[in-house]
């Protein structure tokens, strides 16, 4: 069997588990969230070994280097064989800090609907 020379970017992003579904990977490409080098790419763009890909997945912009190609989804333990994660640690810390900023107020269970005063206080926080 011949080794794969090229594979579609949406298929590769899905196969290495950067996106949960291939449709999400294609939508990310369409929305301009995926770049190879400094160029936004379409879902049909072919990926080659040693290319740098930047993909925004949720709150984090992941930067990965393609080390091998595949066209089928692999288990999480095998993903490291196909990509090298170059995402800086500061990116993960930034996303964590942003998540910590949004503290959702906790109301005791069974306390019923919030009063008008409590609702106004909640709206001030949010």
C-alpha positions in Angstrom: 0.0 0.0 0.0 1.4 3.4 -1.0 1.8 6.0 1.7 -0.5 9.0 1.5 1.1 12.0 -0.3 -1.7 14.5 0.3 -5.0 14.7 2.2 -7.7 17.4 2.6 -7.2 19.8 5.5 -10.7 19.2 6.9 -10.2 15.4 6.9 -6.7 15.7 8.5 -8.0 18.1 11.2 -10.8 15.7 12.1 -8.5 12.6 11.9 -6.0 14.1 14.4 -8.9 15.1 16.7 -8.5 18.9 16.6 -12.2 19.0 15.7 -14.9 16.6 16.9 -16.5 16.2 13.5 -15.4 16.6 9.9 -18.2 19.1 9.4 -16.9 21.3 12.2 -13.5 21.2 10.6 -14.9 22.2 7.3 -16.9 25.0 8.9 -13.8 26.3 10.7 -12.0 26.4 7.4 -15.0 28.2 5.8 -15.1 30.7 8.7 -11.4 31.6 8.4 -10.3 29.9 11.7 -7.7 27.6 10.0 -4.5 28.9 8.5 -1.5 27.3 6.8 1.3 29.8 7.1 -0.3 33.2 6.9 -3.1 32.2 4.5 -6.7 31.2 5.3 -7.5 27.9 3.7 -10.5 26.2 2.2 -11.6 22.8 3.4 -10.4 21.2 0.1 -6.8 22.5 0.5 -4.4 19.6 0.5 -2.0 19.2 3.4 1.6 18.1 3.1 4.1 16.9 5.7 6.0 19.6 7.6 3.4 22.3 7.1 2.5 24.5 10.0 -1.3 24.8 10.7 -3.0 27.2 13.1 -6.5 26.3 14.0 -8.8 28.1 16.4 -10.6 25.4 18.5 -12.9 27.0 21.0 -10.9 29.6 23.1 -7.5 28.3 22.0 -5.6 28.8 18.8 -3.6 25.6 18.4 -0.5 25.6 16.3 0.6 22.2 15.0 3.2 20.9 12.6 2.2 18.0 10.3 4.6 15.1 10.8 2.6 12.4 9.0 -0.6 12.2 6.9 -3.7 10.1 7.6 -7.2 10.0 6.2 -9.0 8.1 8.9 -9.5 8.9 12.6 -7.1 7.5 15.1 -7.2 7.0 18.9 -6.0 9.8 21.1 -2.8 8.0 22.1 -1.8 7.7 18.4 -2.3 11.4 17.5 1.2 12.3 18.6 2.6 10.2 15.7 0.9 12.5 13.2 1.4 16.0 14.6 3.8 18.1 16.7 2.0 20.5 19.0 3.7 23.9 18.9 1.0 25.8 20.7 2.7 28.1 23.3 1.9 27.5 26.9 0.8 31.1 27.2 -2.1 30.4 24.9 -3.4 27.7 27.3 -2.9 30.0 30.3 -4.7 32.8 28.6 -7.7 30.6 27.9 -7.7 29.4 31.5 -7.6 32.9 32.8 -10.5 34.0 30.6 -12.6 31.0 31.8 -11.9 31.9 35.4 -13.0 35.5 34.9 -16.6 34.4 34.3 -17.8 33.2 37.7 -21.4 32.1 37.5 -23.3 33.0 40.7 -24.5 30.0 42.6 -28.0 29.8 44.0 -29.0 27.2 46.4 -31.1 24.4 44.8 -34.7 24.6 45.6 -34.7 28.3 46.4 -37.1 29.1 43.6 -37.1 31.8 41.1 -34.8 34.8 41.7 -36.6 37.9 43.0 -36.5 41.1 41.0 -33.7 42.4 43.2 -31.6 39.2 42.8 -32.2 39.2 39.1 -30.9 42.8 38.8 -27.8 41.8 40.8 -27.2 38.9 38.5 -27.5 41.1 35.4 -24.9 43.5 36.9 -22.4 40.6 37.2 -23.0 39.3 33.7 
